[in-house]
Amino acid sequence: MAKKILIVDDNDDGRRLVGKVLKMHGYQVIGVATGEDAVIKAQSELPDLILMDIRLPGGIAGLEATRRIKAAPETAQSVILALTSSVRR
């Protein structure tokens, strides 16, 4: 069975690009655009890895979503890596 990766990024193009590359390497990919959806999907899908954008619009940003995922017993052991497509000069 393919490893499952949850990509959390409000940038649709970035989320699709990362997802496409991961799928080419045989991973199952789930993509969401908000921190709220990240928490819900992490609990329902129990992904092997979560790629979390830190700067998310709306109710909760990436750091808060990470805290909530880590606080829930069923997802406390989740591996979460920070991901950003934001570039500043």
Disulfide bonds with the S-S distance in Angstrom:
none
